[in-house]
Amino acid sequence: MGQKINPLGFRLGTTQNHHSFWFAQPKNYSEGLQEDKKIRNCIKNYIQKNRKKGSNRKIESDSSSEVITHIEIQKEIDTIHVIIHIGFPNLLKKKGAIEELEKDLQKEVNSVNQRLNIAIEKVKEPYRQPNILAEYIAFQLKNRVSFRKAMKKAIELTKKADIKGVKIKIAGRLAGKEIARAECIKKGRLPLQTIRAKIDYCCYPIRTIYGVLGVKIWIFLEEE
């Protein structure tokens, strides 16, 4: 049986950094971990809830807008710094959006003595992020676009970014077939066993009328 490991966890401490920065006693560690999960889920739910209100936009903008690449959480004694890395922060730039999000997050924080500080950072090259490409593929599949065409279009979008290789894999009941299968497309190099190779990865579920499809994307950015 194959022994597989997440490419991000495999490179943690070398080319990948932690997304949470805080210290806690062993007996309080689980509470802090659950708090981080609640904060991330609250932000993602807020984005999804407000995205549904603007459904009459163009395909290109709606397929990849307001996609969170990752969320950094830095905890101090009296302050929790939340840095949201997002591809196209159109929604969070609206008036009152940050204040509304802070109120929702304050309910998830256990301690009332800690205040929240939310910062938004726009990703410079969004098409280097596998989460944005996965969201693009998900939007195309939900609009009945062929999965092969969606995968090839996602590969073409990576030409705008400076990357060395990309691999996209979709598994499930593709095109509504009775038997589930997996399709894969690859371009360039992808040295998964090289630790110094900076590889970004995401696993993204897509809910369709035929069932749930799984999308995995590997992007080889550079080699240190």
C-alpha positions, 0 to 999 in steps of 0.5 A: 500500500502506498505511503503518501504525505501532504506536500505542505506538511512534508516541507514544513519548516523548510519552504513552508511556514506555519499559519498560526503563531502563538504560545500556550501551555500544554493544558490550553493548547487544544483550546487555542487550536479550536479557537483558530479553527473557529476563526478561520471557519467564521471568515470563510462562512462570511465570504461565502454568505456575502458572495451569494448576494452578488450572483449576476457578475461575469464568469471570470470575476465571479469564478476567482473573486474573494478566494482566500488563499490562507489565513494567518493568526498571530496571538499576543497577550491582549490582541489577536492579529488576523491576516487574510491573504485573498486573491481579489479582495473586492468584497472586504473593501466595501464600507463596513465589511471589516467592522461586521466581520470583527463583530462576528469573530469577536463572538468566536473568541473565548476571552473578552479581554483580547481585541481583534485586529484584522488586516487584508493582504492581496495576493500579488500573483493570484494564479500561482495559488492552487486555491484560486485555480480550484475555485475556477475549476469548480465554477466552470464545472457547476456551469456544465463546462466540460471538465477537460476544458476547465482543466486546460483553461486553468493550465492556461491561466498559470501562464500569467504566473512565473511557475515551473510546473503544475498538475491538476487531478479530478476524481469522481463521477466525471461527466455524470458517468456511472463509474467514478474515475480520475483524470489528470493533466500535467505541465512542466516539472513537479519534483514531489520528493525534493524537499527544497522544491517549493510546491504549493498544494490544495485539495478542494471538494466540488459538489455537483448534481452527480455527486462530489468531485475531488480536485487536487492541484500541485504547483511547483513555484521554485527551487531553493 
